[in-house]
């Protein structure tokens, strides 16, 4: 089995060394490749990734700049960031399909995974499997697993088994090659660029699940 770990990268110097160390420490004995798209960085994220690439000849780095406004998790996110992210994630899909990899492991660069994360996701019988993380500064109310179509609801994981189905997920998840070969792609949506991708996958009959279990941690901004 061959896995591609990939992500878009913008101004992540504050966490990128920790992120890269975490993906280096993944407990997976088969093949792992890396792909990153640098975009509109004002810090030294590029230099950090270039140094990582010198140690890993299976790492590819592209750079595409839009001069987009900085994402402050406000109206900019809906009007600009989700559109840009859908473009970058579809570029990642294109690159993935140009390789012979079997699994795309998409990990946002503000998420630190545990060494066993990948293996635990691969154990789940589904086409798309996410590691549950919180999206609300550790208030532990809102996460990356939602249900619904016309109206979405964040899943209360306290009422769920360790592995459960969902309608929308993202941030830290594996995707089987068959999903991407079927044409599932990202797009703009006010709920996030993952939404059209997930709905497309479900409409095509693919199974999507989320796994609890302290597999990853989400840092939504620079730590003091």
Residue, then its C-alpha position, 0 to 999 in steps of 0.5 A: x500500500x502506498x500513501x500520499x500525505x498532502x496539504x496546502x500550506x500558508x503561513x504555518x511556520x509557527x507549527x510546521x516543524x511540529x507538524x512535519x515531525x509528526x508525519x515523519x513519526x507515523x507508524x506505517x511500514x509501507x510507502x509514504x510520499x509527501x506533497x505540499x502546495x505553498x500559497x501566499x506565505x509571508x513567513x518562512x514556511x517555504x524554507x522549513x519545507x525545503x529543509x524537510x525535502x532535503x531529507x525526503x526525496x519522496x517529497x514534492x513542493x509546488x507554489x501557487x500564489x493568489x495574493x489572497x487576503x489572510x484568513x482570519x476565520x471571518x467573512x474572508x473565509x467564506x468569500x475567499x479562503x474556501x474558494x482558494x482551498x477548493x482549488x488547492x485541494x483539487x490540485x492535490x487530487x490531480x497530483x495524487x492521481x498522477x502517482x501510483x498511490x492507493x490512499x490520500x491522507x489529507x492533514x491540515x497543517x494546524x493538526x498534529x497527528x499521533x503516530x498510530x493515527x494512519x493505521x487506526x484510520x486504515x482499520x476502518x471499513x469505509x472509503x473516507x475515514x476521518x480522525x475526530x478533532x475539535x474545531x472550537x479552540x478546545x471548547x469540545x463542542x464543535x468537531x469535524x463530523x457533521x450530519x445533514x444536507x439542507x441543515x447540518x448538525x455537529x455530531x455529539x460524539x459522547x452519544x456515538x460509538x468509537x466509529x460512526x458514519x457522518x455526512x461531512x468531514x475533513x481536516x484529517x482524513x484518508x481517501x481511497x483512490x477509487x473515490x477520486x477516480x470516480x470524480x469526487x472533487x472540492x468546491x466552494x460552499x459556505x460550509x467549507x470546501x469539503x462539503x461538495x466533496x463529501x456530498x459527491x462521494x455519498x451520492x456516488x455510493x461511497x461510505x464515509x466514517x469518523x473515528x474517535x480515540x485521541x488520534x490527532x489534535x487541532x491547534x487553531x492559532x499560534x500558541x502563547 
